[in-house]
Amino acid sequence: MLDVCLPGTGGVVPREDRWLACCWLEYKGKAILIDCGEGTQIALKKSGCKLSHLSILLITHFHADHIAGLPGLLLTLGNSGRKTPLIIIGPKGLEKVVQSLTVIAPILPYVVKIHELEEDKEEEWNMDELTISHLSLSHGVPCYGYGITVKRKPVFNPQKACELGVPKTAFKMLHEGLTVRLEDGRTIEPETVIDEKRDPIRVCYFTDTKMVKTMKDFAYGADLLISEGMYGEENKLDEMLKKGHMLFSHSAQLAKDAVVKRLWITHYSPALTKPERYIENAREIFSDTTLGYDGIRVTL
Amino acid sequence: MLDVCLPGTGGVVPREDRWLACCWLEYKGKAILIDCGEGTQIALKKSGCKLSHLSILLITHFHADHIAGLPGLLLTLGNSGRKTPLIIIGPKGLEKVVQSLTVIAPILPYVVKIHELEEDKEEEWNMDELTISHLSLSHGVPCYGYGITVKRKPVFNPQKACELGVPKTAFKMLHEGLTVRLEDGRTIEPETVIDEKRDPIRVCYFTDTKMVKTMKDFAYGADLLISEGMYGEENKLDEMLKKGHMLFSHSAQLAKDAVVKRLWITHYSPALTKPERYIENAREIFSDTTLGYDGIRVTL
C-alpha cells in the first residue's frame, strides 16, 4: 500500500498557516519526498512523516519555494544519525545547486547521490516495486512533473492452490509469477492459482507549470493526480499563463481528460487565503476534486 | 524608544513549537534583524515584525540554524516590492556564503550591500542615533556577538528655557546640544536648559559561544543582555564547553559580572523542551533572568 501525504500546499512564500508545497510518498517503510522548501522539515514532522524513512528526494525545479529547505533537511538527517545514502533527483544543474546551498552544511555523515534528469531522455528509477518517471513541464525554468507507480501482484487464491495439492512453501513463488514443479512431477503454472491481475497504483504530481499537452498521457488513468492550482478565480487566466501556472479549472480539465480517479489541488498562491471559495470552478469539470490542505493523506 | 523582540529562541533544528533563534530590534521605524535561520521569515510575521522596516541584517555565524533562511527572506523582501538596499553584516566569508545561498534567488529588485567583519578591527555601524558594535566569540567557527546602543538626548526643561526668554523655535537646537544666540544678543548654553543627561540604551546579543572573558566588558551595564542557554542542566557542562555553548548558569554569571539590568536566555537545544525546569539555576545567580520564548518583547 502506498501512503501519500501533502505536508504543505502553499506556493511562493511560506505562510503562518500554510507550509510550502511538497509531497510525501511512503511504500513499505521507504519514502520519497517531492520538493523541500523553507520549513518543509517542520511540515513533515507535523504530518507525522518520518525523516528516517526518506530514501529519495525529487526536486521539481530550483525556485526557492521548492528547494530552500534543502540544507536544513540534510543537516537534520545528519543530526539524527543517518548513514545510508540519500538520492536526490532533479533538473540539470542540480549538482551545482546542491553544492551551493550546502555551503552552510559542508560536512554530512552520509553520502548524497545526485542525479540530473535530461529533458528528452526517458528513464525510470526503481525503489522495490515502485517506479519513478518524470515529465518535462513548462514554467520558464527546467521543471519536472513526477509519476510514481507501484506494481501490484495479482490476487493469489490459496484455496485453489490447496485443491491442487500445492504445499504452502510454494505459495510465495507462485504468487510472484514463477512456475513450480511439485515432488510428484506435476508442473503448476501461476495462472492456475491466481484470481485476478491488479493494475498498478499510480500517482502523478505536477507543480509548477502551465498546462502542457503531454501531461494528459503521462497522468492517464492515475489513481491520484496532484496538480497545482495557483488561483481559483477564472479572471486570473492571463496572469497564470504568463507566470507558468494553472487555475483550479485547468487541473480539473486535466483530471477529466486523463480519466484519473481523483484530483488533489495544491500550491496555492499566498494571496489565495480561502481556496474553498473556488472549489466549484473545479468540481463542475471534475467532480472528484479535493482541495489539498496541509496534512491531507490517503492510502492507495 | 528601542523595541526588542525574539521571534525565535531555538537552536540547531527548527521545532514545531519553537522557531530558530533570532532577534529583532526596531528604532524609529527602522529595524535590525540578528540571524535568519530556516523559518525566520514566518517567525517574524507571527511576532508582528514588519519586514518592510528591515534595514540591517546581522549574521552571528554561518551555521545553518542562523542563516539558512536567508534566500527565502531576500526573495520575500523582493516580492513585497523592496527597492531600498539591504545591508548584511557578518563574519569573513559572508560574501561567498550569500552568493552561494542565493543561487536560488539570483535576481533581486534591490541592492544587497555586504560587509565582512574583521576579528581584531574595532568598527561601528550607525543607523540614526543607533550604533552597532561587535565582539568576537568562541564557537569553533568565526562568530560575533553584537551590541546595539541608542544615544539618548538629555532631558530638556522647557520651563527653564521660557524663564530665560528663549523662543520655542530655538528649543530643538538647544536640546540637540547647540549654543543659541538670541536677538537681544544673549548667548544660551544648552546646559542651562537641561535637567539631566541620560545614559544610552544598550542591548547585547550573544549566540553561539562558550564563555569568553571579553563578553563582560562588552556587555557592561547593558539594559538587556540576551545570551544563549543551550542547556539548563549543570551536568551538561563538559558537553557544552566542547560544543562551544553555554548553560543557563553561564549566562546568569555573565549578567551578574557585567552588572546588566536584565537577562533573557535564548537558543535552547531542541532536546530542551521544558527550559522552565532549570530557571532557578540562573535566578540563583542573577535574579532578573527571564527565559526567552518566541515572541517575547520589550520596549526600552
Interface residues (C-beta under 8 A of the other chain):
Chain A: V12 V13 P14 R15 E16 G37 E38 G39 Q41 I42 K45 K46 F62 H63 A64 D65 I67 A68 G69 P71 G72 L75 T76 N79 K96 V97 S100 L101 V103 I104 A105
Chain B: V12 V13 P14 R15 E16 G37 E38 G39 Q41 I42 K45 K46 F62 H63 A64 D65 I67 A68 G69 P71 G72 L75 T76 N79 K96 V97 S100 L101 V103 I104 A105
